Amino acid sequence: MRDAACAAIVDVFRDDERAALVLADIGLDRLAPAFEHDPARAVNVGIMEQTAVGVAAGFALEGFRPIVHTLAPFLVERPLEQLSAGASYDYSEYGMTHHAPGDVAALATIPGFEAVVPGTAREAGDAVRRAHGNGRATYVRTSISENGFEHELAAGGLTRVRAGGGPTVIAVGPMLGRTLEALTGRDATVLYATTVLPLDATALATLAAPAPEIVVVEPFY
């Protein structure tokens, strides 16, 4: 499969003068014909995957159609910030570098990680104190926005704020206040989640409404 993909890259590179190729040392043997064909459009940056993505973004800004080739973890996980802030989102210049829509999802791929998303300043302070010395890798995600009120939290990080017969809506951290406001006059069960990794599945099964619909309101974007 990889041989076929590399052969196709070489074909595209030869056929389209707008194609550019960026390597991070991996695949140089298979893609050497592209370098021989036009070395001005083919670059090997060495073992610097973040740089490879940045160079590809530069090619794109100059009107080229860049192709970056390396091993999967080196292309996605290592230069993830470059992909999100420099090469993917069209409006990164308006603040995308300061958004983290995928931070908790990324941590979910690491076994044993705990992620806490407090909804108020008091909860943030309490979360830091609990995390210190708890023997686990813990991520406390604070926010510039917060709920305008305090709510007593249940153990485990999932608290039922309101019971209803309709769908179950899980408000994460600072989204609780806005979620309750949006649900004014609607029949719904509202759960407040502050510990999202691991999510207390047992509590969710116990606290959720009988209706099968579950909606999650997250502050991650």
C-alpha positions in Angstrom: 0.0 0.0 0.0 2.8 2.4 0.9 4.7 1.7 -2.3 1.5 2.4 -4.3 0.9 5.6 -2.5 4.5 6.8 -3.0 4.3 5.9 -6.7 1.2 8.0 -7.0 2.9 10.9 -5.2 5.7 10.8 -7.8 3.2 10.7 -10.6 1.3 13.7 -9.2 4.5 15.6 -8.7 5.6 15.0 -12.3 2.2 15.9 -13.8 1.4 19.0 -11.8 3.9 21.8 -11.5 2.0 23.2 -8.5 2.7 20.0 -6.5 5.3 20.3 -3.8 6.8 17.5 -1.7 8.1 17.8 1.9 9.8 14.9 3.7 11.1 14.5 7.2 13.7 11.9 6.2 11.1 9.0 5.9 10.4 7.7 2.4 13.3 9.3 0.7 14.2 6.1 -1.1 10.7 5.7 -2.6 10.3 9.4 -3.4 13.8 10.0 -4.8 12.4 10.3 -8.4 10.5 13.4 -7.4 13.7 15.1 -6.1 15.5 14.2 -9.3 12.6 15.6 -11.4 12.5 19.0 -9.7 14.5 19.6 -6.6 13.1 23.1 -6.3 9.7 21.7 -5.3 11.0 18.8 -3.2 12.4 19.4 0.3 13.7 17.0 2.9 13.8 18.9 6.2 15.3 16.1 8.2 13.8 14.8 11.4 11.9 17.9 12.1 8.2 17.1 11.5 6.9 20.4 12.9 9.1 22.2 10.4 7.9 20.0 7.6 4.3 21.1 8.3 5.4 24.7 8.5 7.3 24.4 5.2 4.2 22.8 3.6 2.1 25.7 4.8 4.6 28.1 3.2 4.3 26.3 -0.1 0.6 26.5 0.1 0.7 30.3 0.7 2.7 30.6 -2.5 0.1 28.7 -4.5 1.5 25.2 -4.4 -0.3 22.0 -3.4 2.0 20.5 -0.9 2.3 16.8 0.1 3.9 15.9 3.4 5.1 12.4 3.8 6.3 10.6 7.0 5.1 8.0 9.5 1.6 8.6 11.0 2.5 9.5 14.6 5.2 11.9 13.4 2.9 13.6 11.0 -0.2 14.0 13.3 0.8 13.8 16.9 4.2 15.6 17.0 3.2 18.6 14.8 -0.4 18.8 16.0 -0.1 22.5 17.0 1.3 23.4 13.6 -1.6 21.5 11.9 -4.3 23.2 13.9 -2.8 26.7 14.0 -0.8 27.0 10.8 -2.1 24.6 8.2 -5.7 23.7 8.8 -8.0 26.4 10.2 -8.6 29.3 7.8 -9.1 31.8 10.6 -6.2 30.9 12.9 -5.0 34.5 12.7 -8.2 35.5 14.6 -7.2 33.5 17.7 -7.2 29.8 16.8 -3.7 29.5 18.4 -5.4 30.2 21.7 -8.3 27.7 21.3 -7.9 24.1 22.3 -10.9 22.1 20.9 -9.0 18.8 21.0 -7.0 18.9 24.3 -9.3 16.6 26.3 -9.8 14.3 23.4 -6.0 14.0 23.0 -5.5 13.2 26.6 -8.2 10.5 26.4 -5.7 8.6 24.2 -3.3 8.4 27.2 -4.3 5.6 29.7 -4.7 6.7 33.2 -5.0 10.5 32.6 -7.5 12.5 34.6 -9.0 15.7 33.2 -11.0 18.1 35.3 -12.9 21.0 33.9 -14.1 23.3 36.7 -16.9 25.7 36.2 -16.0 28.4 38.8 -13.0 29.9 40.4 -13.6 28.1 43.6 -13.9 24.7 41.8 -10.6 25.5 40.0 -8.8 26.1 43.2 -10.3 22.9 44.8 -9.4 20.9 41.7 -5.7 22.0 41.9 -5.6 21.1 45.6 -7.1 17.7 45.0 -4.8 17.0 42.0 -1.7 17.8 44.0 -0.4 14.5 45.4 -3.3 12.4 44.2 -0.8 10.0 42.5 -2.3 10.5 39.0 -1.5 12.6 36.0 -4.2 15.3 36.2 -5.1 18.0 33.8 -7.0 21.0 35.3 -8.6 23.0 32.4 -9.5 26.5 33.5 -11.4 29.0 31.4 -11.8 32.8 31.2 -15.6 32.2 31.5 -17.3 30.7 34.5 -20.8 29.9 35.9 -22.4 32.7 37.8 -23.2 30.5 40.8 -21.8 27.7 42.8 -23.2 24.2 42.9 -22.5 21.4 45.3 -20.6 18.7 43.5 -21.1 15.0 43.9 -18.2 12.7 44.3 -16.9 11.4 41.0 -17.4 14.7 39.1 -20.9 14.1 37.7 -23.8 15.9 39.5 -27.5 16.0 38.7 -28.6 19.6 38.8 -32.2 19.1 37.5 -34.3 16.0 36.8 -36.8 15.8 33.9 -38.4 13.4 31.6 -36.9 14.5 28.3 -33.3 14.1 27.1 -30.3 14.2 29.4 -28.1 17.2 28.9 -24.5 17.1 30.3 -23.1 20.5 30.8 -19.3 20.5 31.1 -17.6 23.0 33.4 -18.4 26.6 32.6 -21.2 25.7 30.3 -23.7 24.9 33.1 -25.1 28.4 33.5 -25.7 28.9 29.8 -27.1 25.4 29.5 -29.7 26.0 32.2 -30.6 29.3 30.6 -31.1 27.7 27.2 -33.2 24.9 28.7 -35.6 27.3 30.5 -39.1 25.9 30.0 -37.9 22.6 28.5 -38.3 19.2 30.1 -34.8 17.8 30.4 -32.5 16.3 32.9 -29.3 18.4 33.4 -26.1 16.8 34.7 -23.0 18.8 35.6 -19.7 17.3 34.6 -16.4 18.5 36.1 -14.4 15.4 35.9 -14.5 14.3 32.2 -11.6 11.8 32.2 -12.5 9.3 33.3 -16.3 10.0 33.0 -18.2 8.2 35.7 -20.2 5.8 33.5 -21.9 4.2 36.5 -23.2 7.6 37.8 -24.3 8.5 34.2 -26.4 5.3 34.0 -27.9 6.1 37.4 -28.6 9.8 36.9 -29.6 10.0 33.3 -33.3 10.3 32.3 -35.1 7.3 30.9 -35.1 8.9 27.5 -32.3 7.6 25.3 -31.1 11.0 24.0 -28.0 12.4 25.6 -26.6 15.8 24.6 -23.2 17.1 25.7 -22.5 20.8 25.9 -18.7 21.3 26.0 -16.5 24.4 26.4 -13.6 23.0 24.4 -13.9 25.3 21.4 
